[in-house]
């Protein structure tokens, strides 16, 4: 069991995707159909998937923004580097151009 100090130090982690272009919509559909189950296995949650956005600063021109939340960075890395997501990740990378980051936050 974790102490209160350990619980307080644990920060949520986020996977943020700046999707620039879907190059293969059919393969992306296969990815989209499987990603929710892979997230659940690591207690991940989809916070943002598409939707309207407005760029306020800089030259950022995403076509779509995706934000996933995990309990902590270990859970996020476990999902991203894990076997359950391995094949799905290949599909996403083969069917789109994007930027992605992992970041800790509150």
Jmol script that loads the backbone (N, CA, C; Angstrom):
load data "model"
ATOM      1  N   UNK A   1       0.844  -1.184   0.000  1.00  0.00           N
ATOM      2  CA  UNK A   1       0.000   0.000   0.000  1.00  0.00           C
ATOM      3  C   UNK A   1       0.888   1.245   0.000  1.00  0.00           C
ATOM      4  N   UNK A   2       0.509   2.235  -0.781  1.00  0.00           N
ATOM      5  CA  UNK A   2       1.310   3.455  -0.895  1.00  0.00           C
ATOM      6  C   UNK A   2       0.970   4.426   0.225  1.00  0.00           C
ATOM      7  N   UNK A   3       1.992   5.146   0.665  1.00  0.00           N
ATOM      8  CA  UNK A   3       1.791   6.165   1.686  1.00  0.00           C
ATOM      9  C   UNK A   3       1.144   7.390   1.057  1.00  0.00           C
ATOM     10  N   UNK A   4       0.641   8.289   1.891  1.00  0.00           N
ATOM     11  CA  UNK A   4       0.050   9.533   1.389  1.00  0.00           C
ATOM     12  C   UNK A   4       1.062  10.343   0.592  1.00  0.00           C
ATOM     13  N   UNK A   5       2.323  10.365   1.033  1.00  0.00           N
ATOM     14  CA  UNK A   5       3.357  11.121   0.320  1.00  0.00           C
ATOM     15  C   UNK A   5       3.568  10.561  -1.079  1.00  0.00           C
ATOM     16  N   UNK A   6       3.558   9.219  -1.199  1.00  0.00           N
ATOM     17  CA  UNK A   6       3.721   8.607  -2.520  1.00  0.00           C
ATOM     18  C   UNK A   6       2.534   8.919  -3.419  1.00  0.00           C
ATOM     19  N   UNK A   7       1.330   8.884  -2.866  1.00  0.00           N
ATOM     20  CA  UNK A   7       0.130   9.194  -3.640  1.00  0.00           C
ATOM     21  C   UNK A   7       0.143  10.642  -4.110  1.00  0.00           C
ATOM     22  N   UNK A   8       0.591  11.554  -3.242  1.00  0.00           N
ATOM     23  CA  UNK A   8       0.627  12.968  -3.602  1.00  0.00           C
ATOM     24  C   UNK A   8       1.644  13.240  -4.706  1.00  0.00           C
ATOM     25  N   UNK A   9       2.732  12.460  -4.753  1.00  0.00           N
ATOM     26  CA  UNK A   9       3.770  12.677  -5.753  1.00  0.00           C
ATOM     27  C   UNK A   9       3.383  12.119  -7.118  1.00  0.00           C
ATOM     28  N   UNK A  10       2.474  11.174  -7.135  1.00  0.00           N
ATOM     29  CA  UNK A  10       2.058  10.569  -8.398  1.00  0.00           C
ATOM     30  C   UNK A  10       1.254  11.576  -9.203  1.00  0.00           C
ATOM     31  N   UNK A  11       1.700  11.839 -10.408  1.00  0.00           N
ATOM     32  CA  UNK A  11       1.020  12.804 -11.268  1.00  0.00           C
ATOM     33  C   UNK A  11       0.394  12.079 -12.444  1.00  0.00           C
ATOM     34  N   UNK A  12      -0.750  12.564 -12.871  1.00  0.00           N
ATOM     35  CA  UNK A  12      -1.360  12.031 -14.081  1.00  0.00           C
ATOM     36  C   UNK A  12      -0.412  12.260 -15.254  1.00  0.00           C
ATOM     37  N   UNK A  13      -0.553  11.457 -16.278  1.00  0.00           N
ATOM     38  CA  UNK A  13       0.261  11.607 -17.484  1.00  0.00           C
ATOM     39  C   UNK A  13      -0.664  11.645 -18.694  1.00  0.00           C
ATOM     40  N   UNK A  14      -0.239  12.392 -19.698  1.00  0.00           N
ATOM     41  CA  UNK A  14      -1.075  12.619 -20.873  1.00  0.00           C
ATOM     42  C   UNK A  14      -0.302  12.300 -22.144  1.00  0.00           C
ATOM     43  N   UNK A  15      -0.988  11.685 -23.083  1.00  0.00           N
ATOM     44  CA  UNK A  15      -0.456  11.439 -24.421  1.00  0.00           C
ATOM     45  C   UNK A  15      -1.216  12.380 -25.340  1.00  0.00           C
ATOM     46  N   UNK A  16      -0.506  13.322 -25.934  1.00  0.00           N
ATOM     47  CA  UNK A  16      -1.137  14.355 -26.754  1.00  0.00           C
ATOM     48  C   UNK A  16      -0.672  14.172 -28.197  1.00  0.00           C
ATOM     49  N   UNK A  17      -1.644  14.021 -29.082  1.00  0.00           N
ATOM     50  CA  UNK A  17      -1.361  13.794 -30.497  1.00  0.00           C
ATOM     51  C   UNK A  17      -1.863  14.982 -31.304  1.00  0.00           C
ATOM     52  N   UNK A  18      -1.007  15.471 -32.142  1.00  0.00           N
ATOM     53  CA  UNK A  18      -1.298  16.530 -33.104  1.00  0.00           C
ATOM     54  C   UNK A  18      -1.349  15.821 -34.461  1.00  0.00           C
ATOM     55  N   UNK A  19      -2.561  15.435 -34.859  1.00  0.00           N
ATOM     56  CA  UNK A  19      -2.705  14.678 -36.103  1.00  0.00           C
ATOM     57  C   UNK A  19      -2.731  15.637 -37.286  1.00  0.00           C
ATOM     58  N   UNK A  20      -1.761  15.496 -38.153  1.00  0.00           N
ATOM     59  CA  UNK A  20      -1.619  16.393 -39.297  1.00  0.00           C
ATOM     60  C   UNK A  20      -2.389  15.907 -40.515  1.00  0.00           C
ATOM     61  N   UNK A  21      -2.382  14.590 -40.716  1.00  0.00           N
ATOM     62  CA  UNK A  21      -3.015  14.052 -41.918  1.00  0.00           C
ATOM     63  C   UNK A  21      -3.273  12.560 -41.743  1.00  0.00           C
ATOM     64  N   UNK A  22      -4.441  12.110 -42.160  1.00  0.00           N
ATOM     65  CA  UNK A  22      -4.724  10.680 -42.261  1.00  0.00           C
ATOM     66  C   UNK A  22      -4.456  10.296 -43.708  1.00  0.00           C
ATOM     67  N   UNK A  23      -3.489   9.413 -43.909  1.00  0.00           N
ATOM     68  CA  UNK A  23      -3.093   9.028 -45.264  1.00  0.00           C
ATOM     69  C   UNK A  23      -3.795   7.767 -45.749  1.00  0.00           C
ATOM     70  N   UNK A  24      -4.343   6.981 -44.815  1.00  0.00           N
ATOM     71  CA  UNK A  24      -5.040   5.739 -45.158  1.00  0.00           C
ATOM     72  C   UNK A  24      -6.249   5.608 -44.236  1.00  0.00           C
ATOM     73  N   UNK A  25      -7.393   6.172 -44.630  1.00  0.00           N
ATOM     74  CA  UNK A  25      -8.579   6.177 -43.765  1.00  0.00           C
ATOM     75  C   UNK A  25      -9.068   4.784 -43.363  1.00  0.00           C
ATOM     76  N   UNK A  26      -8.970   3.811 -44.238  1.00  0.00           N
ATOM     77  CA  UNK A  26      -9.450   2.464 -43.912  1.00  0.00           C
ATOM     78  C   UNK A  26      -8.611   1.829 -42.804  1.00  0.00           C
ATOM     79  N   UNK A  27      -7.302   1.975 -42.884  1.00  0.00           N
ATOM     80  CA  UNK A  27      -6.434   1.443 -41.830  1.00  0.00           C
ATOM     81  C   UNK A  27      -6.657   2.206 -40.531  1.00  0.00           C
ATOM     82  N   UNK A  28      -6.881   3.497 -40.618  1.00  0.00           N
ATOM     83  CA  UNK A  28      -7.146   4.291 -39.416  1.00  0.00           C
ATOM     84  C   UNK A  28      -8.438   3.839 -38.738  1.00  0.00           C
ATOM     85  N   UNK A  29      -9.427   3.404 -39.502  1.00  0.00           N
ATOM     86  CA  UNK A  29     -10.675   2.885 -38.918  1.00  0.00           C
ATOM     87  C   UNK A  29     -10.405   1.628 -38.100  1.00  0.00           C
ATOM     88  N   UNK A  30      -9.530   0.773 -38.589  1.00  0.00           N
ATOM     89  CA  UNK A  30      -9.162  -0.441 -37.852  1.00  0.00           C
ATOM     90  C   UNK A  30      -8.481  -0.056 -36.541  1.00  0.00           C
ATOM     91  N   UNK A  31      -7.577   0.912 -36.609  1.00  0.00           N
ATOM     92  CA  UNK A  31      -6.910   1.418 -35.404  1.00  0.00           C
ATOM     93  C   UNK A  31      -7.941   1.955 -34.410  1.00  0.00           C
ATOM     94  N   UNK A  32      -8.823   2.808 -34.886  1.00  0.00           N
ATOM     95  CA  UNK A  32      -9.809   3.448 -34.010  1.00  0.00           C
ATOM     96  C   UNK A  32     -10.716   2.424 -33.335  1.00  0.00           C
ATOM     97  N   UNK A  33     -11.026   1.345 -34.028  1.00  0.00           N
ATOM     98  CA  UNK A  33     -11.904   0.318 -33.466  1.00  0.00           C
ATOM     99  C   UNK A  33     -11.243  -0.445 -32.321  1.00  0.00           C
ATOM    100  N   UNK A  34      -9.925  -0.495 -32.286  1.00  0.00           N
ATOM    101  CA  UNK A  34      -9.239  -1.276 -31.265  1.00  0.00           C
ATOM    102  C   UNK A  34      -8.599  -0.495 -30.142  1.00  0.00           C
ATOM    103  N   UNK A  35      -8.454   0.804 -30.306  1.00  0.00           N
ATOM    104  CA  UNK A  35      -7.666   1.567 -29.339  1.00  0.00           C
ATOM    105  C   UNK A  35      -8.340   1.661 -27.968  1.00  0.00           C
ATOM    106  N   UNK A  36      -9.664   1.733 -27.909  1.00  0.00           N
ATOM    107  CA  UNK A  36     -10.352   1.880 -26.616  1.00  0.00           C
ATOM    108  C   UNK A  36     -10.051   0.710 -25.685  1.00  0.00           C
ATOM    109  N   UNK A  37     -10.071  -0.510 -26.211  1.00  0.00           N
ATOM    110  CA  UNK A  37      -9.766  -1.674 -25.377  1.00  0.00           C
ATOM    111  C   UNK A  37      -8.332  -1.631 -24.861  1.00  0.00           C
ATOM    112  N   UNK A  38      -7.401  -1.188 -25.701  1.00  0.00           N
ATOM    113  CA  UNK A  38      -6.006  -1.116 -25.251  1.00  0.00           C
ATOM    114  C   UNK A  38      -5.844  -0.071 -24.151  1.00  0.00           C
ATOM    115  N   UNK A  39      -6.597   1.019 -24.237  1.00  0.00           N
ATOM    116  CA  UNK A  39      -6.550   2.056 -23.196  1.00  0.00           C
ATOM    117  C   UNK A  39      -7.090   1.525 -21.874  1.00  0.00           C
ATOM    118  N   UNK A  40      -8.241   0.860 -21.929  1.00  0.00           N
ATOM    119  CA  UNK A  40      -8.862   0.336 -20.701  1.00  0.00           C
ATOM    120  C   UNK A  40      -7.928  -0.594 -19.947  1.00  0.00           C
ATOM    121  N   UNK A  41      -7.151  -1.374 -20.677  1.00  0.00           N
ATOM    122  CA  UNK A  41      -6.234  -2.321 -20.039  1.00  0.00           C
ATOM    123  C   UNK A  41      -5.181  -1.615 -19.185  1.00  0.00           C
ATOM    124  N   UNK A  42      -4.959  -0.322 -19.425  1.00  0.00           N
ATOM    125  CA  UNK A  42      -3.965   0.458 -18.670  1.00  0.00           C
ATOM    126  C   UNK A  42      -4.619   1.623 -17.933  1.00  0.00           C
ATOM    127  N   UNK A  43      -5.920   1.514 -17.731  1.00  0.00           N
ATOM    128  CA  UNK A  43      -6.696   2.549 -17.043  1.00  0.00           C
ATOM    129  C   UNK A  43      -6.555   3.907 -17.735  1.00  0.00           C
ATOM    130  N   UNK A  44      -6.414   3.876 -19.058  1.00  0.00           N
ATOM    131  CA  UNK A  44      -6.320   5.110 -19.834  1.00  0.00           C
ATOM    132  C   UNK A  44      -7.699   5.615 -20.221  1.00  0.00           C
ATOM    133  N   UNK A  45      -7.793   6.916 -20.393  1.00  0.00           N
ATOM    134  CA  UNK A  45      -9.068   7.550 -20.742  1.00  0.00           C
ATOM    135  C   UNK A  45      -8.853   8.532 -21.882  1.00  0.00           C
ATOM    136  N   UNK A  46      -9.798   8.539 -22.800  1.00  0.00           N
ATOM    137  CA  UNK A  46      -9.739   9.501 -23.892  1.00  0.00           C
ATOM    138  C   UNK A  46     -10.444  10.770 -23.430  1.00  0.00           C
ATOM    139  N   UNK A  47      -9.709  11.871 -23.345  1.00  0.00           N
ATOM    140  CA  UNK A  47     -10.287  13.144 -22.918  1.00  0.00           C
ATOM    141  C   UNK A  47     -10.726  13.991 -24.099  1.00  0.00           C
ATOM    142  N   UNK A  48      -9.938  13.978 -25.156  1.00  0.00           N
ATOM    143  CA  UNK A  48     -10.234  14.784 -26.345  1.00  0.00           C
ATOM    144  C   UNK A  48      -9.971  13.924 -27.571  1.00  0.00           C
ATOM    145  N   UNK A  49     -10.932  13.916 -28.482  1.00  0.00           N
ATOM    146  CA  UNK A  49     -10.748  13.218 -29.760  1.00  0.00           C
ATOM    147  C   UNK A  49     -11.437  14.055 -30.826  1.00  0.00           C
ATOM    148  N   UNK A  50     -10.657  14.877 -31.468  1.00  0.00           N
ATOM    149  CA  UNK A  50     -11.232  15.745 -32.488  1.00  0.00           C
ATOM    150  C   UNK A  50     -11.942  16.920 -31.858  1.00  0.00           C
ATOM    151  N   UNK A  51     -13.015  17.345 -32.470  1.00  0.00           N
ATOM    152  CA  UNK A  51     -13.762  18.484 -31.961  1.00  0.00           C
ATOM    153  C   UNK A  51     -13.204  19.796 -32.479  1.00  0.00           C
ATOM    154  N   UNK A  52     -13.976  20.827 -32.274  1.00  0.00           N
ATOM    155  CA  UNK A  52     -13.570  22.159 -32.738  1.00  0.00           C
ATOM    156  C   UNK A  52     -12.410  22.673 -31.892  1.00  0.00           C
ATOM    157  N   UNK A  53     -11.508  23.379 -32.511  1.00  0.00           N
ATOM    158  CA  UNK A  53     -10.410  24.014 -31.791  1.00  0.00           C
ATOM    159  C   UNK A  53     -10.090  25.333 -32.464  1.00  0.00           C
ATOM    160  N   UNK A  54      -9.374  26.152 -31.739  1.00  0.00           N
ATOM    161  CA  UNK A  54      -8.989  27.464 -32.250  1.00  0.00           C
ATOM    162  C   UNK A  54      -7.546  27.725 -31.855  1.00  0.00           C
ATOM    163  N   UNK A  55      -6.680  27.883 -32.827  1.00  0.00           N
ATOM    164  CA  UNK A  55      -5.273  28.179 -32.563  1.00  0.00           C
ATOM    165  C   UNK A  55      -5.169  29.651 -32.175  1.00  0.00           C
ATOM    166  N   UNK A  56      -4.582  29.921 -31.016  1.00  0.00           N
ATOM    167  CA  UNK A  56      -4.443  31.287 -30.514  1.00  0.00           C
ATOM    168  C   UNK A  56      -3.038  31.847 -30.682  1.00  0.00           C
ATOM    169  N   UNK A  57      -2.045  30.964 -30.721  1.00  0.00           N
ATOM    170  CA  UNK A  57      -0.661  31.425 -30.823  1.00  0.00           C
ATOM    171  C   UNK A  57       0.133  30.481 -31.708  1.00  0.00           C
ATOM    172  N   UNK A  58       1.094  31.013 -32.405  1.00  0.00           N
ATOM    173  CA  UNK A  58       2.028  30.210 -33.177  1.00  0.00           C
ATOM    174  C   UNK A  58       1.485  29.734 -34.511  1.00  0.00           C
ATOM    175  N   UNK A  59       2.227  28.805 -35.088  1.00  0.00           N
ATOM    176  CA  UNK A  59       1.925  28.278 -36.413  1.00  0.00           C
ATOM    177  C   UNK A  59       1.360  26.865 -36.359  1.00  0.00           C
ATOM    178  N   UNK A  60       0.745  26.516 -35.277  1.00  0.00           N
ATOM    179  CA  UNK A  60       0.217  25.172 -35.086  1.00  0.00           C
ATOM    180  C   UNK A  60      -0.979  24.965 -35.997  1.00  0.00           C
ATOM    181  N   UNK A  61      -0.955  23.912 -36.820  1.00  0.00           N
ATOM    182  CA  UNK A  61      -2.051  23.666 -37.753  1.00  0.00           C
ATOM    183  C   UNK A  61      -2.508  22.209 -37.720  1.00  0.00           C
ATOM    184  N   UNK A  62      -2.914  21.705 -36.571  1.00  0.00           N
ATOM    185  CA  UNK A  62      -3.390  20.323 -36.537  1.00  0.00           C
ATOM    186  C   UNK A  62      -4.733  20.211 -37.251  1.00  0.00           C
ATOM    187  N   UNK A  63      -4.987  19.045 -37.789  1.00  0.00           N
ATOM    188  CA  UNK A  63      -6.316  18.774 -38.338  1.00  0.00           C
ATOM    189  C   UNK A  63      -7.199  18.196 -37.234  1.00  0.00           C
ATOM    190  N   UNK A  64      -6.537  17.559 -36.263  1.00  0.00           N
ATOM    191  CA  UNK A  64      -7.260  16.905 -35.174  1.00  0.00           C
ATOM    192  C   UNK A  64      -6.324  16.805 -33.975  1.00  0.00           C
ATOM    193  N   UNK A  65      -6.877  16.960 -32.791  1.00  0.00           N
ATOM    194  CA  UNK A  65      -6.100  16.851 -31.557  1.00  0.00           C
ATOM    195  C   UNK A  65      -6.690  15.716 -30.726  1.00  0.00           C
ATOM    196  N   UNK A  66      -5.811  14.880 -30.181  1.00  0.00           N
ATOM    197  CA  UNK A  66      -6.223  13.771 -29.320  1.00  0.00           C
ATOM    198  C   UNK A  66      -5.466  13.909 -28.007  1.00  0.00           C
ATOM    199  N   UNK A  67      -6.180  13.782 -26.889  1.00  0.00           N
ATOM    200  CA  UNK A  67      -5.554  13.822 -25.566  1.00  0.00           C
ATOM    201  C   UNK A  67      -6.025  12.596 -24.791  1.00  0.00           C
ATOM    202  N   UNK A  68      -5.076  11.775 -24.374  1.00  0.00           N
ATOM    203  CA  UNK A  68      -5.349  10.597 -23.561  1.00  0.00           C
ATOM    204  C   UNK A  68      -4.777  10.830 -22.173  1.00  0.00           C
ATOM    205  N   UNK A  69      -5.481  10.366 -21.147  1.00  0.00           N
ATOM    206  CA  UNK A  69      -5.021  10.542 -19.763  1.00  0.00           C
ATOM    207  C   UNK A  69      -4.784   9.182 -19.124  1.00  0.00           C
ATOM    208  N   UNK A  70      -3.706   9.094 -18.354  1.00  0.00           N
ATOM    209  CA  UNK A  70      -3.360   7.886 -17.611  1.00  0.00           C
ATOM    210  C   UNK A  70      -3.080   8.276 -16.168  1.00  0.00           C
ATOM    211  N   UNK A  71      -3.148   7.296 -15.273  1.00  0.00           N
ATOM    212  CA  UNK A  71      -2.933   7.571 -13.850  1.00  0.00           C
ATOM    213  C   UNK A  71      -1.558   8.164 -13.580  1.00  0.00           C
ATOM    214  N   UNK A  72      -0.555   7.703 -14.317  1.00  0.00           N
ATOM    215  CA  UNK A  72       0.807   8.203 -14.132  1.00  0.00           C
ATOM    216  C   UNK A  72       1.639   7.852 -15.367  1.00  0.00           C
ATOM    217  N   UNK A  73       2.862   8.313 -15.393  1.00  0.00           N
ATOM    218  CA  UNK A  73       3.731   8.095 -16.548  1.00  0.00           C
ATOM    219  C   UNK A  73       4.031   6.615 -16.752  1.00  0.00           C
ATOM    220  N   UNK A  74       4.149   5.857 -15.662  1.00  0.00           N
ATOM    221  CA  UNK A  74       4.399   4.420 -15.808  1.00  0.00           C
ATOM    222  C   UNK A  74       3.256   3.742 -16.552  1.00  0.00           C
ATOM    223  N   UNK A  75       2.018   4.111 -16.225  1.00  0.00           N
ATOM    224  CA  UNK A  75       0.860   3.526 -16.907  1.00  0.00           C
ATOM    225  C   UNK A  75       0.846   3.923 -18.380  1.00  0.00           C
ATOM    226  N   UNK A  76       1.151   5.180 -18.661  1.00  0.00           N
ATOM    227  CA  UNK A  76       1.192   5.651 -20.048  1.00  0.00           C
ATOM    228  C   UNK A  76       2.254   4.900 -20.845  1.00  0.00           C
ATOM    229  N   UNK A  77       3.451   4.805 -20.292  1.00  0.00           N
ATOM    230  CA  UNK A  77       4.523   4.100 -20.996  1.00  0.00           C
ATOM    231  C   UNK A  77       4.213   2.610 -21.128  1.00  0.00           C
ATOM    232  N   UNK A  78       3.556   2.048 -20.108  1.00  0.00           N
ATOM    233  CA  UNK A  78       3.152   0.644 -20.182  1.00  0.00           C
ATOM    234  C   UNK A  78       2.187   0.399 -21.333  1.00  0.00           C
ATOM    235  N   UNK A  79       1.271   1.349 -21.546  1.00  0.00           N
ATOM    236  CA  UNK A  79       0.336   1.254 -22.673  1.00  0.00           C
ATOM    237  C   UNK A  79       1.084   1.424 -23.999  1.00  0.00           C
ATOM    238  N   UNK A  80       1.834   2.508 -24.134  1.00  0.00           N
ATOM    239  CA  UNK A  80       2.478   2.844 -25.405  1.00  0.00           C
ATOM    240  C   UNK A  80       3.492   1.780 -25.835  1.00  0.00           C
ATOM    241  N   UNK A  81       4.240   1.258 -24.887  1.00  0.00           N
ATOM    242  CA  UNK A  81       5.291   0.289 -25.194  1.00  0.00           C
ATOM    243  C   UNK A  81       4.828  -1.159 -25.050  1.00  0.00           C
ATOM    244  N   UNK A  82       3.578  -1.364 -24.637  1.00  0.00           N
ATOM    245  CA  UNK A  82       3.079  -2.705 -24.352  1.00  0.00           C
ATOM    246  C   UNK A  82       2.659  -3.498 -25.576  1.00  0.00           C
ATOM    247  N   UNK A  83       2.522  -4.791 -25.373  1.00  0.00           N
ATOM    248  CA  UNK A  83       2.129  -5.713 -26.443  1.00  0.00           C
ATOM    249  C   UNK A  83       0.740  -5.400 -26.987  1.00  0.00           C
ATOM    250  N   UNK A  84      -0.192  -5.044 -26.113  1.00  0.00           N
ATOM    251  CA  UNK A  84      -1.574  -4.805 -26.554  1.00  0.00           C
ATOM    252  C   UNK A  84      -1.669  -3.657 -27.548  1.00  0.00           C
ATOM    253  N   UNK A  85      -0.811  -2.660 -27.408  1.00  0.00           N
ATOM    254  CA  UNK A  85      -0.863  -1.503 -28.299  1.00  0.00           C
ATOM    255  C   UNK A  85       0.117  -1.619 -29.467  1.00  0.00           C
ATOM    256  N   UNK A  86       1.018  -2.567 -29.415  1.00  0.00           N
ATOM    257  CA  UNK A  86       2.086  -2.667 -30.415  1.00  0.00           C
ATOM    258  C   UNK A  86       1.555  -2.714 -31.852  1.00  0.00           C
ATOM    259  N   UNK A  87       0.618  -3.598 -32.132  1.00  0.00           N
ATOM    260  CA  UNK A  87       0.087  -3.718 -33.494  1.00  0.00           C
ATOM    261  C   UNK A  87      -0.755  -2.505 -33.864  1.00  0.00           C
ATOM    262  N   UNK A  88      -1.518  -1.997 -32.904  1.00  0.00           N
ATOM    263  CA  UNK A  88      -2.323  -0.804 -33.172  1.00  0.00           C
ATOM    264  C   UNK A  88      -1.434   0.395 -33.493  1.00  0.00           C
ATOM    265  N   UNK A  89      -0.358   0.530 -32.755  1.00  0.00           N
ATOM    266  CA  UNK A  89       0.571   1.642 -32.997  1.00  0.00           C
ATOM    267  C   UNK A  89       1.117   1.579 -34.426  1.00  0.00           C
ATOM    268  N   UNK A  90       1.445   0.388 -34.888  1.00  0.00           N
ATOM    269  CA  UNK A  90       1.928   0.232 -36.264  1.00  0.00           C
ATOM    270  C   UNK A  90       0.879   0.719 -37.259  1.00  0.00           C
ATOM    271  N   UNK A  91      -0.382   0.401 -36.992  1.00  0.00           N
ATOM    272  CA  UNK A  91      -1.465   0.851 -37.874  1.00  0.00           C
ATOM    273  C   UNK A  91      -1.561   2.372 -37.885  1.00  0.00           C
ATOM    274  N   UNK A  92      -1.500   2.974 -36.695  1.00  0.00           N
ATOM    275  CA  UNK A  92      -1.608   4.438 -36.607  1.00  0.00           C
ATOM    276  C   UNK A  92      -0.455   5.116 -37.336  1.00  0.00           C
ATOM    277  N   UNK A  93       0.742   4.634 -37.101  1.00  0.00           N
ATOM    278  CA  UNK A  93       1.912   5.247 -37.726  1.00  0.00           C
ATOM    279  C   UNK A  93       1.919   5.055 -39.244  1.00  0.00           C
ATOM    280  N   UNK A  94       1.381   3.930 -39.708  1.00  0.00           N
ATOM    281  CA  UNK A  94       1.346   3.660 -41.147  1.00  0.00           C
ATOM    282  C   UNK A  94       0.224   4.409 -41.859  1.00  0.00           C
ATOM    283  N   UNK A  95      -0.778   4.858 -41.115  1.00  0.00           N
ATOM    284  CA  UNK A  95      -1.957   5.445 -41.760  1.00  0.00           C
ATOM    285  C   UNK A  95      -2.125   6.937 -41.512  1.00  0.00           C
ATOM    286  N   UNK A  96      -1.142   7.556 -40.842  1.00  0.00           N
ATOM    287  CA  UNK A  96      -1.281   8.992 -40.577  1.00  0.00           C
ATOM    288  C   UNK A  96       0.081   9.638 -40.363  1.00  0.00           C
ATOM    289  N   UNK A  97       0.083  10.948 -40.468  1.00  0.00           N
ATOM    290  CA  UNK A  97       1.249  11.759 -40.101  1.00  0.00           C
ATOM    291  C   UNK A  97       0.841  12.555 -38.877  1.00  0.00           C
ATOM    292  N   UNK A  98       1.666  12.497 -37.835  1.00  0.00           N
ATOM    293  CA  UNK A  98       1.305  13.202 -36.607  1.00  0.00           C
ATOM    294  C   UNK A  98       2.540  13.472 -35.765  1.00  0.00           C
ATOM    295  N   UNK A  99       2.344  14.301 -34.774  1.00  0.00           N
ATOM    296  CA  UNK A  99       3.323  14.541 -33.720  1.00  0.00           C
ATOM    297  C   UNK A  99       2.671  14.071 -32.428  1.00  0.00           C
ATOM    298  N   UNK A 100       3.468  13.578 -31.498  1.00  0.00           N
ATOM    299  CA  UNK A 100       2.905  13.131 -30.228  1.00  0.00           C
ATOM    300  C   UNK A 100       3.917  13.364 -29.113  1.00  0.00           C
ATOM    301  N   UNK A 101       3.386  13.686 -27.941  1.00  0.00           N
ATOM    302  CA  UNK A 101       4.235  13.850 -26.761  1.00  0.00           C
ATOM    303  C   UNK A 101       3.595  13.151 -25.572  1.00  0.00           C
ATOM    304  N   UNK A 102       4.431  12.808 -24.606  1.00  0.00           N
ATOM    305  CA  UNK A 102       3.995  12.328 -23.299  1.00  0.00           C
ATOM    306  C   UNK A 102       4.360  13.418 -22.311  1.00  0.00           C
ATOM    307  N   UNK A 103       3.422  13.787 -21.445  1.00  0.00           N
ATOM    308  CA  UNK A 103       3.684  14.862 -20.488  1.00  0.00           C
ATOM    309  C   UNK A 103       2.984  14.554 -19.169  1.00  0.00           C
ATOM    310  N   UNK A 104       3.655  14.862 -18.067  1.00  0.00           N
ATOM    311  CA  UNK A 104       3.035  14.730 -16.750  1.00  0.00           C
ATOM    312  C   UNK A 104       2.307  16.018 -16.411  1.00  0.00           C
ATOM    313  N   UNK A 105       1.270  15.892 -15.632  1.00  0.00           N
ATOM    314  CA  UNK A 105       0.521  17.072 -15.211  1.00  0.00           C
ATOM    315  C   UNK A 105      -0.371  16.749 -14.038  1.00  0.00           C
ATOM    316  N   UNK A 106      -1.191  17.700 -13.676  1.00  0.00           N
ATOM    317  CA  UNK A 106      -2.099  17.504 -12.548  1.00  0.00           C
ATOM    318  C   UNK A 106      -3.469  17.132 -13.026  1.00  0.00           C
TER     319      UNK A 106
END
end "model"
wireframe off; spacefill off
backbone 0.3
color backbone group
